[in-house]
Amino acid sequence: MAAVMKCYYEVLECDRNGSNDDIKKAYKKAALKWHPDKNRDNIEYATEMFKDVRHAYSVLSDPHERSWYDSHREDILRGGDGTVQSDEEEDDGPYNRGGYGGDGSGMGGRRPPKPKTPKGPNIFSYYARNAYSDFDDSPKGFFTVFKALFDELDEIERGAYNREAEKGAAQYATSPSFGDSNAPNSVIIDFYKHWCGFASCRTFAECDRYNWSEAENRAVRRAMEKENTNERRKVRFKYNADIQDLANFLKKRDPRMVEVRRLASLKEEEDALKKLEEKKRKQEEYKKQKEAWKEQQAAMMEEEEANYTGGVRLADEEDGGRGKRNKKGKKGGNQAAAAAAGEEGEGGGGEAEESE
């Protein structure tokens, strides 16, 4: 898709190092300048410029998106994928600094080629304000354009998976679709959940910088393979990040997300209310258990007090009579024994007198 790329700073006529307040002031000034009501003699052009101003401000007013835009600005303006560098910017690696090859001019005497672009649609061109006409299902509408884009990306993933999958492997699972303007919330949520955390299954072998079959010797071949592996890793990381960033960019602007966020907010309120009710229920349950415990303790105390009479246990009273009787009987027995002993003593004395 061809789209005219404009620098957001130039659209707002603002310095790239300007503060957030500078961005805001520039936006107000540009919006007033290009408002259609102020340009009735050239209303069509003013309307397009006014849309550009609003789009530029929506990006630069967000610190995260502004930081991302600053780091990808040149790629977006070129309409490329961010892998192409100029001869001055290109880092040829260690091989053109006297590495393998012996002549110091590069690997095996050859200059490392420029990084290659992964096959697929030009992601950066979709950041342009005129990448779509309006938020509708028309042929050039927001939902039609981006549904076609992500369907294409998914088809590329499917092809890569089928080429690389081992025999007997599971079938490729189709990624969630972008849907149309009337897509249910479940479709919208599944789409952004998947693509905002996208991870490609591609090998990116097409981005290899060297053809190792052309290596002069084993050492050069190993160096080429290592460089190709590193290049694939970098390309995969950047490719995943670019698609994730685009999905997050769309998520912020997707009008369907207004309803999704509203329902999500209602669900959060319902969940919070349920938690509050559950907390109250547990508090009431704890209160009842505490009251029951207190009643149980009171009953135990009453039962314990019922076993006492004037501070003396009934069990002791029941045993008390027998105890006294035992003591009295014991005392009487002792007295009888003493009397008997006395009588024996007197009898013994009489016998003694008779014998004399």
C-alpha positions as CSV (number, residue, x, y, z in Angstrom):
1,M,0.0,0.0,0.0
2,A,1.4,3.3,-1.1
3,A,1.0,6.1,1.5
4,V,2.4,9.5,1.7
5,M,4.7,9.7,4.7
6,K,4.9,13.1,6.5
7,C,7.1,13.9,9.5
8,Y,4.9,14.6,12.5
9,Y,7.1,17.3,13.7
10,E,6.9,19.1,10.4
11,V,3.2,18.7,10.3
12,L,3.0,20.5,13.7
13,E,5.8,22.9,12.7
14,C,7.5,21.9,16.0
15,D,11.1,21.3,16.9
16,R,12.0,17.6,17.4
17,N,13.6,18.4,20.8
18,G,10.6,20.4,22.0
19,S,8.9,19.7,25.3
20,N,5.4,18.3,25.8
21,D,4.2,21.9,26.3
22,D,5.8,22.9,23.0
23,I,4.1,20.0,21.3
24,K,0.7,21.1,22.8
25,K,1.2,24.7,21.8
26,A,2.2,23.8,18.3
27,Y,-0.8,21.5,17.9
28,K,-3.2,24.3,19.0
29,K,-1.6,26.7,16.6
30,A,-1.6,24.2,13.7
31,A,-5.2,23.1,14.4
32,L,-6.4,26.7,14.3
33,K,-4.4,27.3,11.1
34,W,-5.8,24.3,9.2
35,H,-9.3,24.1,10.7
36,P,-11.8,23.7,7.8
37,D,-14.0,26.5,9.1
38,K,-11.0,28.8,8.7
39,N,-10.2,27.7,5.1
40,R,-13.5,27.7,3.3
41,D,-11.8,28.7,0.1
42,N,-9.7,25.5,0.1
43,I,-11.7,23.3,2.4
44,E,-10.6,19.9,0.9
45,Y,-6.9,20.5,1.4
46,A,-7.5,22.1,4.8
47,T,-9.5,19.1,5.9
48,E,-6.7,16.7,5.0
49,M,-4.1,18.9,6.7
50,F,-6.3,19.1,9.8
51,K,-6.5,15.3,9.9
52,D,-2.7,15.1,9.6
53,V,-2.4,17.6,12.5
54,R,-4.7,15.6,14.7
55,H,-2.9,12.3,13.8
56,A,0.5,13.8,14.4
57,Y,-0.5,15.1,17.8
58,S,-2.1,11.8,18.8
59,V,1.4,10.2,18.5
60,L,3.6,13.0,19.8
61,S,1.4,13.8,22.8
62,D,1.9,10.2,24.1
63,P,5.5,9.9,25.7
64,H,5.7,6.2,24.8
65,E,4.6,6.6,21.2
66,R,6.7,9.7,20.7
67,S,9.8,7.8,21.9
68,W,9.0,4.9,19.6
69,Y,8.4,7.3,16.7
70,D,11.7,9.1,17.3
71,S,13.6,5.8,17.1
72,H,11.8,4.7,13.9
73,R,11.3,8.1,12.3
74,E,13.7,7.5,9.4
75,D,12.3,4.1,8.7
76,I,8.7,5.4,8.6
77,L,9.6,8.4,6.3
78,R,11.4,6.0,4.0
79,G,8.5,3.6,4.1
80,G,10.9,0.8,4.8
81,D,11.1,-1.9,7.4
82,G,14.0,-0.4,9.4
83,T,16.7,-2.8,8.2
84,V,18.1,-0.7,5.3
85,Q,21.1,1.5,6.3
86,S,23.1,4.0,4.3
87,D,26.7,3.3,3.5
88,E,27.8,5.7,6.2
89,E,25.6,4.1,8.8
90,E,26.3,0.5,7.8
91,D,28.4,-1.5,10.3
92,D,30.3,-4.1,8.3
93,G,31.2,-6.1,11.3
94,P,34.6,-7.5,12.2
95,Y,35.3,-9.0,8.8
96,N,36.2,-5.8,7.0
97,R,38.6,-4.9,9.8
98,G,41.1,-7.5,9.1
99,G,39.1,-10.6,9.8
100,Y,39.0,-13.8,7.8
101,G,40.4,-13.5,4.3
102,G,43.8,-12.1,5.2
103,D,43.7,-8.9,3.2
104,G,41.8,-6.7,5.7
105,S,39.1,-5.8,3.2
106,G,36.5,-8.1,4.5
107,M,35.5,-11.8,4.9
108,G,37.5,-13.7,2.3
109,G,38.3,-10.4,0.6
110,R,34.6,-9.5,0.1
111,R,32.7,-6.6,1.6
112,P,29.7,-7.7,3.8
113,P,26.4,-7.2,2.0
114,K,23.8,-4.9,3.4
115,P,21.1,-6.3,5.7
116,K,18.1,-7.8,3.8
117,T,14.4,-7.1,4.3
118,P,12.1,-9.9,5.5
119,K,9.5,-10.9,3.0
120,G,6.1,-9.5,3.6
121,P,4.1,-6.2,3.6
122,N,5.7,-2.9,4.5
123,I,4.6,-2.5,8.1
124,F,5.8,1.1,8.5
125,S,3.6,2.4,5.6
126,Y,0.5,1.6,7.8
127,Y,1.4,4.3,10.3
128,A,0.5,7.0,7.8
129,R,-2.6,8.9,8.5
130,N,-3.9,8.2,5.0
131,A,-3.2,4.5,5.2
132,Y,-7.0,4.2,5.6
133,S,-9.9,6.6,4.7
134,D,-12.2,6.4,7.7
135,F,-13.2,4.1,10.6
136,D,-15.6,2.0,8.5
137,D,-15.9,-1.2,6.4
138,S,-15.5,0.5,3.0
139,P,-12.8,-0.9,0.7
140,K,-10.3,1.7,2.0
141,G,-11.7,1.8,5.5
142,F,-9.9,1.1,8.8
143,F,-11.3,-2.3,9.3
144,T,-11.0,-3.5,5.8
145,V,-7.4,-2.3,5.4
146,F,-6.0,-3.8,8.6
147,K,-8.0,-7.0,8.4
148,A,-6.4,-7.6,5.0
149,L,-2.9,-6.7,6.5
150,F,-3.1,-9.2,9.4
151,D,-4.7,-11.9,7.2
152,E,-1.6,-11.5,4.9
153,L,0.8,-11.7,7.9
154,D,-1.0,-14.8,9.1
155,E,-0.7,-16.5,5.7
156,I,3.0,-15.8,5.7
157,E,3.3,-17.5,9.1
158,R,1.2,-20.4,7.9
159,G,3.5,-20.9,4.9
160,A,6.6,-20.7,7.1
161,Y,5.2,-23.2,9.6
162,N,4.2,-25.7,7.0
163,R,7.7,-25.6,5.4
164,E,9.5,-26.0,8.6
165,A,7.1,-28.3,10.5
166,E,8.3,-31.9,11.1
167,K,6.3,-34.8,9.7
168,G,3.3,-35.5,11.9
169,A,3.4,-32.1,13.6
170,A,0.1,-30.5,14.6
171,Q,-1.7,-28.3,12.0
172,Y,-1.1,-24.6,12.0
173,A,-3.5,-22.8,14.2
174,T,-5.0,-19.8,12.4
175,S,-4.3,-16.5,14.3
176,P,-7.3,-14.4,15.5
177,S,-8.8,-12.2,12.8
178,F,-9.0,-8.4,13.0
179,G,-12.7,-8.6,12.2
180,D,-15.0,-5.8,11.0
181,S,-16.7,-2.9,12.7
182,N,-19.4,-5.2,14.1
183,A,-17.1,-7.9,15.4
184,P,-18.0,-9.2,18.9
185,N,-15.9,-8.2,21.9
186,S,-14.5,-11.7,22.2
187,V,-13.0,-11.5,18.6
188,I,-11.5,-8.0,19.4
189,I,-10.0,-9.1,22.7
190,D,-8.5,-12.3,21.2
191,F,-7.0,-10.4,18.3
192,Y,-5.2,-7.9,20.4
193,K,-4.1,-10.5,22.9
194,H,-2.5,-12.5,20.2
195,W,-0.9,-9.8,18.0
196,C,0.2,-7.5,20.9
197,G,2.3,-10.5,22.1
198,F,3.1,-11.8,18.6
199,A,6.1,-14.2,18.1
200,S,6.9,-15.3,14.6
201,C,7.6,-18.9,13.6
202,R,9.7,-17.9,10.6
203,T,13.3,-18.8,10.3
204,F,14.2,-15.6,8.3
205,A,16.7,-17.5,6.2
206,E,16.0,-15.1,3.4
207,C,17.8,-12.5,5.5
208,D,21.2,-14.3,5.6
209,R,23.9,-11.9,4.7
210,Y,26.3,-14.5,3.3
211,N,26.1,-17.6,1.1
212,W,28.3,-20.0,3.0
213,S,28.7,-22.3,0.0
214,E,30.9,-19.6,-1.5
215,A,33.4,-19.7,1.4
216,E,37.0,-20.4,0.5
217,N,37.8,-22.5,3.6
218,R,36.3,-23.9,6.7
219,A,37.1,-21.0,8.9
220,V,35.4,-18.5,6.6
221,R,32.4,-20.8,6.3
222,R,32.0,-21.1,10.1
223,A,32.3,-17.3,10.4
224,M,29.6,-16.8,7.7
225,E,27.3,-19.3,9.4
226,K,27.7,-17.5,12.8
227,E,27.1,-14.1,11.2
228,N,23.9,-15.4,9.5
229,T,22.6,-16.9,12.7
230,N,23.2,-13.6,14.5
231,E,21.5,-11.7,11.7
232,R,18.4,-14.0,11.8
233,R,18.1,-13.5,15.5
234,K,18.2,-9.7,15.1
235,V,15.7,-9.7,12.3
236,R,13.3,-12.0,14.2
237,F,13.5,-9.7,17.3
238,K,12.9,-6.6,15.2
239,Y,10.1,-8.2,13.1
240,N,8.2,-9.3,16.3
241,A,8.6,-5.9,17.9
242,D,7.4,-4.1,14.8
243,I,4.2,-6.1,14.6
244,Q,3.6,-5.9,18.3
245,D,4.1,-2.1,18.1
246,L,1.7,-1.8,15.2
247,A,-1.0,-3.9,17.1
248,N,-0.6,-1.6,20.1
249,F,-0.8,1.4,17.9
250,L,-4.1,0.2,16.4
251,K,-5.5,-0.9,19.8
252,K,-5.2,2.7,21.1
253,R,-7.1,4.0,18.0
254,D,-9.6,1.2,17.4
255,P,-13.1,2.7,18.1
256,R,-14.4,-0.8,19.0
257,M,-12.1,-0.7,22.1
258,V,-14.3,2.0,23.6
259,E,-17.0,-0.6,24.2
260,V,-14.5,-3.2,25.2
261,R,-13.0,-0.9,27.8
262,R,-16.4,0.1,29.0
263,L,-17.5,-3.5,29.6
264,A,-14.1,-4.3,31.1
265,S,-14.6,-1.4,33.5
266,L,-18.1,-2.7,34.4
267,K,-16.7,-6.1,35.0
268,E,-14.0,-4.7,37.2
269,E,-16.7,-2.9,39.2
270,E,-18.7,-6.1,39.4
271,D,-15.7,-8.1,40.5
272,A,-14.9,-5.4,43.1
273,L,-18.5,-5.5,44.4
274,K,-18.4,-9.3,44.6
275,K,-15.1,-9.1,46.6
276,L,-16.7,-6.6,48.9
277,E,-19.8,-8.8,49.4
278,E,-17.6,-11.8,50.0
279,K,-15.6,-9.9,52.5
280,K,-18.8,-8.8,54.3
281,R,-20.0,-12.4,54.2
282,K,-16.8,-13.7,55.8
283,Q,-17.0,-11.0,58.5
284,E,-20.6,-11.9,59.3
285,E,-19.6,-15.6,59.4
286,Y,-16.7,-14.8,61.7
287,K,-19.0,-12.7,63.9
288,K,-21.5,-15.6,64.2
289,Q,-18.8,-18.1,65.0
290,K,-17.4,-15.7,67.7
291,E,-20.9,-15.3,69.2
292,A,-21.4,-19.1,69.2
293,W,-18.0,-19.5,70.9
294,K,-19.0,-17.0,73.6
295,E,-22.3,-18.8,74.2
296,Q,-20.5,-22.1,74.4
297,Q,-18.0,-20.7,76.9
298,A,-20.9,-19.2,79.0
299,A,-22.7,-22.5,79.1
300,M,-19.6,-24.3,80.2
301,M,-19.2,-21.7,83.0
302,E,-22.8,-22.2,84.1
303,E,-22.4,-25.9,84.2
304,E,-19.2,-25.6,86.2
305,E,-20.9,-23.2,88.7
306,A,-23.8,-25.6,89.0
307,N,-21.3,-28.2,90.4
308,Y,-20.5,-26.0,93.3
309,T,-22.6,-25.2,96.4
310,G,-21.3,-22.5,98.7
311,G,-17.9,-23.0,97.3
312,V,-17.9,-26.8,98.1
313,R,-18.2,-29.3,95.4
314,L,-21.2,-31.6,95.6
315,A,-18.9,-34.5,95.0
316,D,-17.0,-33.5,98.2
317,E,-20.3,-33.2,100.1
318,E,-21.3,-36.7,99.0
319,D,-18.0,-38.1,100.2
320,G,-18.0,-35.8,103.3
321,G,-20.4,-38.0,105.4
322,R,-18.5,-41.1,104.8
323,G,-15.3,-39.3,105.6
324,K,-16.6,-38.1,109.0
325,R,-18.0,-41.4,109.8
326,N,-14.7,-43.0,108.9
327,K,-12.9,-40.6,111.1
328,K,-15.5,-41.1,114.0
329,G,-15.3,-44.9,113.6
330,K,-11.6,-44.7,113.6
331,K,-11.6,-42.6,116.8
332,G,-14.0,-45.0,118.5
333,G,-12.0,-47.9,117.5
334,N,-8.9,-46.3,118.9
335,Q,-10.7,-45.6,122.2
336,A,-12.0,-49.2,122.5
337,A,-8.5,-50.5,121.9
338,A,-7.1,-48.3,124.6
339,A,-9.8,-49.4,127.0
340,A,-9.2,-53.0,126.3
341,A,-5.5,-52.5,126.8
342,G,-6.2,-50.8,130.2
343,E,-8.3,-53.7,131.4
344,E,-5.7,-56.1,130.4
345,G,-3.2,-54.1,132.4
346,E,-5.4,-54.1,135.5
347,G,-5.9,-57.8,135.2
348,G,-2.3,-58.5,134.9
349,G,-1.6,-56.5,138.1
350,G,-4.2,-58.5,140.1
351,E,-2.5,-61.7,139.2
352,A,0.8,-60.3,140.3
353,E,-0.6,-59.4,143.7
354,E,-2.1,-62.9,144.2
355,S,1.2,-64.5,143.3
356,E,2.9,-62.6,146.0
